[in-house]
């Protein structure tokens, strides 16, 4: 039987791997790997190289790691909360809610009438109102629509589950909300074919449009989510012994579940809003952490966060290099890699 790795050693290895992948990601452009050419130009003060490396590649690379870290953290919390190793961060219907939010915004923009050309005060007032409304929609953006949709889906799931007291009811409510909101998003795509291309890009997942503002938002969200996850990790350890045992230890289950669901919804909503729907990272990262280290939940939250970041960063690098100068959707690549890993894990367990 393989001896589990010490948690500090594994964390250090994951940080080094993330640094190496980040350096590799900075060296990959639209035409594939260009070696150190752009970095050399950057050192010599080339303005174009500075724009390419500092404003495009570096924030994208950092954003990919942060997105994966949020998904890995969300997966660890979801599996611990439901005591189910197959739970993923999208269990509250947040993925379908984000898709519906994006679809509704695109539908509103495609159906919004052009600024009227009617004469008179009424026409001017109507045109001004339309311009203001379109301006607000542009400021909201797909990111804001996805985040609002994800949080709305989580709140709807909580309402249907009548709180957080029963995990089975919560899981079933999340499945129902996900199916209904996903069907609504699909219906909008069929009803308005012009939005289908943008929706497909969102649903396949991509880190191509992550800039410095998005990276800053993802980083702040990760810091906000890590603190309560770290504090509540001992409660998850107690919950693995069963609800009755946790209650006998004085654990306030309702408040703990509510806090964990809030952290889960925030982490998932932020990740989906910035990068779209990326599969299997949140499911595979906690599995890998348990396989490598057999940690408690306090260590698991840290390792799953680091593993999620490294997994998505590696997938992003592969997505940019496999078919360069064309780029694969990173969500497709993570689904293929994650599905292959889970199939291998099932076969390994069957043999053992």
C-alpha positions as CSV (number, residue, x, y, z in Angstrom):
1,X,0.0,0.0,0.0
2,X,1.4,3.4,-1.0
3,X,2.4,5.7,1.9
4,X,0.6,9.0,1.8
5,X,2.7,12.1,1.2
6,X,3.1,14.7,4.0
7,X,0.8,17.6,3.5
8,X,3.5,20.4,3.6
9,X,5.6,18.5,1.1
10,X,2.6,18.0,-1.3
11,X,1.6,21.7,-0.9
12,X,5.2,22.8,-1.7
13,X,5.3,20.5,-4.8
14,X,1.9,21.9,-6.0
15,X,3.1,25.5,-5.6
16,X,6.3,24.8,-7.6
17,X,4.3,23.0,-10.3
18,X,1.9,26.1,-10.5
19,X,4.9,28.4,-10.8
20,X,6.4,26.3,-13.6
21,X,3.1,26.1,-15.4
22,X,2.6,29.8,-15.0
23,X,6.0,30.5,-16.6
24,X,5.1,28.1,-19.4
25,X,1.7,29.9,-19.8
26,X,3.4,33.3,-20.2
27,X,5.6,31.9,-23.0
28,X,2.5,30.6,-25.0
29,X,0.8,33.0,-27.4
30,X,-1.8,32.8,-30.2
31,X,0.7,30.9,-32.4
32,X,1.7,28.5,-29.7
33,X,5.0,28.3,-27.8
34,X,7.3,31.2,-28.7
35,X,10.0,30.4,-26.2
36,X,11.7,33.2,-24.4
37,X,11.4,35.7,-27.3
38,X,8.6,37.8,-25.8
39,X,10.3,37.7,-22.4
40,X,13.6,38.9,-23.9
41,X,11.7,41.8,-25.6
42,X,10.0,42.6,-22.3
43,X,13.3,42.9,-20.5
44,X,14.6,45.2,-23.2
45,X,11.6,47.5,-22.8
46,X,9.6,46.6,-26.0
47,X,6.2,48.2,-25.7
48,X,4.4,45.5,-27.7
49,X,6.0,42.8,-25.6
50,X,4.9,44.5,-22.5
51,X,1.3,44.7,-23.8
52,X,1.3,41.0,-24.8
53,X,2.9,39.6,-21.7
54,X,1.8,41.9,-18.9
55,X,-1.7,42.7,-20.1
56,X,-2.8,39.5,-21.9
57,X,-0.8,36.4,-21.0
58,X,0.0,37.1,-17.3
59,X,-3.5,38.0,-16.1
60,X,-4.9,35.1,-18.1
61,X,-2.5,32.7,-16.5
62,X,-3.1,34.0,-13.0
63,X,-6.9,34.0,-13.6
64,X,-6.8,30.4,-14.8
65,X,-5.0,29.3,-11.6
66,X,-7.4,31.3,-9.4
67,X,-10.5,29.9,-11.2
68,X,-9.3,26.4,-10.7
69,X,-8.5,27.1,-7.1
70,X,-12.0,28.3,-6.4
71,X,-13.5,25.3,-8.1
72,X,-11.2,22.9,-6.1
73,X,-12.1,24.6,-2.9
74,X,-15.8,24.5,-3.8
75,X,-15.5,20.7,-4.6
76,X,-13.9,20.0,-1.2
77,X,-16.6,21.9,0.7
78,X,-19.4,20.2,-1.3
79,X,-18.1,16.7,-0.8
80,X,-17.5,17.3,2.9
81,X,-20.9,19.0,3.4
82,X,-22.9,16.2,1.7
83,X,-20.5,13.4,2.8
84,X,-20.5,12.3,-0.9
85,X,-17.3,11.9,-2.9
86,X,-19.3,12.5,-6.1
87,X,-20.6,15.9,-5.2
88,X,-19.2,18.8,-7.2
89,X,-19.4,22.7,-6.8
90,X,-22.4,22.9,-9.1
91,X,-24.7,20.9,-6.9
92,X,-26.8,23.9,-5.9
93,X,-27.7,24.5,-9.6
94,X,-25.3,27.4,-9.9
95,X,-24.0,26.3,-13.3
96,X,-27.5,26.3,-14.8
97,X,-28.3,29.5,-13.1
98,X,-25.2,31.2,-14.5
99,X,-26.1,29.9,-18.0
100,X,-29.6,31.3,-17.7
101,X,-28.3,34.6,-16.5
102,X,-26.1,35.0,-19.5
103,X,-28.8,33.8,-21.9
104,X,-31.3,36.3,-20.5
105,X,-28.8,39.2,-20.8
106,X,-28.0,38.2,-24.4
107,X,-31.7,37.8,-25.2
108,X,-32.4,41.3,-23.8
109,X,-29.7,42.9,-25.8
110,X,-30.7,41.1,-29.0
111,X,-34.4,42.0,-28.6
112,X,-33.8,45.6,-27.4
113,X,-35.2,48.0,-30.0
114,X,-32.9,50.4,-31.7
115,X,-33.0,54.0,-30.5
116,X,-36.2,55.5,-32.0
117,X,-35.9,58.2,-34.6
118,X,-39.4,59.6,-33.8
119,X,-39.5,63.4,-33.6
120,X,-40.6,65.3,-30.6
121,X,-40.0,65.1,-26.9
122,X,-41.5,61.6,-26.6
123,X,-39.1,60.2,-29.1
124,X,-36.1,61.9,-27.5
125,X,-37.1,60.7,-24.1
126,X,-37.7,57.1,-25.3
127,X,-34.3,57.1,-27.1
128,X,-32.6,58.4,-24.0
129,X,-34.2,55.7,-21.8
130,X,-33.1,53.0,-24.3
131,X,-29.6,54.3,-24.4
132,X,-29.4,54.4,-20.6
133,X,-30.8,50.9,-20.3
134,X,-28.3,49.5,-22.9
135,X,-25.5,51.3,-21.1
136,X,-26.4,49.6,-17.8
137,X,-26.6,46.2,-19.6
138,X,-23.2,46.8,-21.0
139,X,-21.8,47.7,-17.6
140,X,-23.4,44.6,-16.1
141,X,-21.8,42.4,-18.7
142,X,-21.9,38.7,-19.1
143,X,-19.8,38.3,-15.9
144,X,-22.3,40.1,-13.8
145,X,-25.2,38.2,-15.3
146,X,-23.5,34.9,-14.7
147,X,-22.7,35.7,-11.1
148,X,-26.3,36.9,-10.4
149,X,-27.7,33.8,-12.1
150,X,-25.5,31.5,-10.0
151,X,-26.4,33.1,-6.7
152,X,-30.1,33.2,-7.6
153,X,-30.0,29.5,-8.4
154,X,-28.4,28.8,-5.0
155,X,-31.0,30.9,-3.2
156,X,-33.8,29.1,-5.1
157,X,-32.3,25.7,-4.1
158,X,-32.3,26.8,-0.5
159,X,-35.9,27.9,-0.7
160,X,-37.0,24.6,-2.2
161,X,-35.0,22.6,0.3
162,X,-36.6,24.7,3.2
163,X,-33.2,25.6,4.6
164,X,-30.1,23.5,5.1
165,X,-31.3,21.1,7.7
166,X,-31.6,18.0,5.4
167,X,-28.7,17.3,3.1
168,X,-30.7,14.9,0.9
169,X,-33.5,17.4,0.4
170,X,-30.8,20.0,-0.5
171,X,-29.2,17.7,-3.0
172,X,-32.5,16.9,-4.7
173,X,-33.5,20.6,-4.8
174,X,-30.2,21.4,-6.4
175,X,-30.8,18.7,-9.1
176,X,-34.3,20.0,-9.8
177,X,-33.2,23.7,-10.0
178,X,-30.3,22.8,-12.3
179,X,-32.6,20.9,-14.7
180,X,-35.3,23.6,-14.8
181,X,-32.9,26.5,-15.2
182,X,-30.8,24.5,-17.8
183,X,-33.9,23.8,-19.8
184,X,-34.9,27.5,-19.7
185,X,-31.4,28.5,-21.0
186,X,-31.7,25.9,-23.8
187,X,-35.1,27.1,-24.8
188,X,-33.8,30.7,-25.0
189,X,-31.0,29.5,-27.3
190,X,-33.5,27.7,-29.6
191,X,-35.8,30.7,-29.6
192,X,-33.0,33.2,-30.4
193,X,-30.4,31.5,-32.6
194,X,-28.1,34.7,-32.7
195,X,-27.2,34.2,-29.0
196,X,-26.3,30.5,-29.5
197,X,-22.6,31.1,-30.5
198,X,-21.9,33.2,-27.4
199,X,-23.8,30.8,-25.2
200,X,-21.8,27.9,-26.5
201,X,-18.6,29.7,-25.8
202,X,-19.7,30.3,-22.2
203,X,-20.9,26.7,-21.7
204,X,-17.7,25.2,-23.0
205,X,-15.6,27.4,-20.7
206,X,-12.6,29.7,-21.5
207,X,-10.0,31.7,-19.7
208,X,-9.2,33.8,-22.8
209,X,-11.0,36.9,-21.7
210,X,-9.7,37.1,-18.1
211,X,-7.9,40.4,-17.5
212,X,-6.4,42.1,-14.5
213,X,-9.8,43.3,-13.1
214,X,-11.1,39.7,-13.3
215,X,-8.0,38.3,-11.7
216,X,-8.2,40.8,-8.9
217,X,-11.8,39.8,-8.3
218,X,-11.0,36.1,-8.3
219,X,-8.1,36.6,-5.9
220,X,-10.2,38.6,-3.5
221,X,-13.0,36.0,-3.6
222,X,-10.5,33.2,-3.0
223,X,-9.2,35.0,0.1
224,X,-12.7,35.7,1.4
225,X,-13.7,32.0,0.9
226,X,-10.5,30.4,2.3
227,X,-10.9,31.9,5.8
228,X,-14.3,30.5,6.7
229,X,-13.5,27.2,5.0
230,X,-10.4,26.9,7.1
231,X,-12.3,27.8,10.3
232,X,-15.2,25.4,9.5
233,X,-13.0,22.5,8.5
234,X,-13.1,20.9,12.0
235,X,-16.9,20.9,11.7
236,X,-16.6,19.0,8.5
237,X,-14.4,16.5,10.3
238,X,-17.0,16.0,12.9
239,X,-19.8,15.8,10.3
240,X,-18.0,12.8,8.7
241,X,-18.8,10.8,11.9
242,X,-22.6,11.4,11.3
243,X,-25.1,14.0,12.2
244,X,-26.0,12.6,15.6
245,X,-22.4,12.4,16.6
246,X,-21.8,16.0,15.4
247,X,-24.8,17.2,17.4
248,X,-23.6,15.4,20.5
249,X,-20.3,17.2,20.2
250,X,-22.2,20.5,20.3
251,X,-21.9,21.4,16.6
252,X,-24.5,23.9,15.5
253,X,-25.3,22.1,12.2
254,X,-27.8,24.6,10.8
255,X,-25.4,27.5,11.1
256,X,-22.4,25.5,9.9
257,X,-24.3,24.3,6.8
258,X,-25.6,27.8,6.0
259,X,-22.0,29.2,6.2
260,X,-20.6,26.5,4.1
261,X,-23.3,26.8,1.5
262,X,-22.7,30.6,1.4
263,X,-18.9,30.0,0.8
264,X,-19.7,27.4,-1.8
265,X,-22.1,29.6,-3.7
266,X,-19.7,32.6,-3.7
267,X,-16.7,30.5,-4.9
268,X,-18.6,28.8,-7.6
269,X,-20.4,31.9,-8.8
270,X,-17.2,33.9,-9.1
271,X,-15.4,31.1,-11.0
272,X,-18.3,30.4,-13.4
273,X,-18.8,34.1,-14.0
274,X,-15.2,34.7,-15.1
275,X,-14.5,31.5,-17.0
276,X,-17.8,29.9,-17.9
277,X,-18.7,26.3,-17.2
278,X,-15.6,24.2,-16.5
279,X,-16.2,20.6,-15.7
280,X,-14.5,18.0,-13.4
281,X,-11.9,20.3,-11.8
282,X,-14.0,20.7,-8.6
283,X,-14.8,17.0,-8.6
284,X,-11.3,15.6,-9.4
285,X,-9.2,18.0,-7.2
286,X,-10.5,16.7,-3.8
287,X,-10.2,13.1,-5.1
288,X,-6.6,13.6,-6.0
289,X,-5.9,15.3,-2.6
290,X,-7.3,12.3,-0.7
291,X,-5.4,9.8,-2.9
292,X,-2.1,11.5,-2.4
293,X,-2.2,12.6,1.2
294,X,-5.2,11.3,3.1
295,X,-5.7,14.7,4.8
296,X,-8.2,16.0,7.3
297,X,-10.6,18.6,6.0
298,X,-8.4,21.5,7.1
299,X,-5.6,20.2,5.0
300,X,-8.0,19.0,2.3
301,X,-9.3,22.5,1.6
302,X,-5.8,23.8,1.1
303,X,-4.7,20.8,-1.1
304,X,-7.8,20.8,-3.2
305,X,-7.4,24.6,-3.7
306,X,-3.8,24.1,-4.9
307,X,-4.7,21.1,-7.0
308,X,-7.6,22.8,-8.6
309,X,-5.4,25.7,-9.6
310,X,-2.7,23.5,-11.0
311,X,-5.2,21.3,-12.9
312,X,-6.9,24.2,-14.6
313,X,-3.7,26.0,-15.4
314,X,-2.3,22.8,-16.9
315,X,-5.5,22.4,-19.0
316,X,-5.3,26.0,-20.1
317,X,-1.6,25.5,-21.3
318,X,-2.6,22.4,-23.2
319,X,-5.7,24.0,-24.7
320,X,-3.4,26.7,-26.2
321,X,-0.7,24.4,-27.5
322,X,-2.4,21.2,-28.8
323,X,-3.9,22.7,-31.9
324,X,-2.0,26.0,-32.1
325,X,-2.8,28.5,-33.6
326,X,-6.3,27.3,-32.9
327,X,-7.4,27.1,-29.3
328,X,-9.4,24.3,-27.7
329,X,-12.2,25.3,-25.1
330,X,-10.6,24.6,-21.8
331,X,-13.9,23.2,-20.4
332,X,-13.8,20.4,-23.1
333,X,-10.2,19.5,-22.2
334,X,-10.9,19.4,-18.4
335,X,-14.0,17.1,-19.1
336,X,-11.9,14.7,-21.1
337,X,-9.0,14.7,-18.6
338,X,-11.3,14.5,-15.6
339,X,-13.5,11.8,-17.1
340,X,-10.4,9.7,-17.9
341,X,-9.1,10.1,-14.4
342,X,-12.3,9.0,-12.8
343,X,-12.6,6.0,-15.1
344,X,-9.0,5.0,-14.2
345,X,-9.9,5.5,-10.5
346,X,-12.9,3.2,-10.8
347,X,-10.8,0.5,-12.5
348,X,-8.1,0.8,-9.9
349,X,-10.7,0.4,-7.1
350,X,-12.2,-2.6,-8.9
351,X,-8.8,-4.3,-9.1
352,X,-8.1,-3.6,-5.4
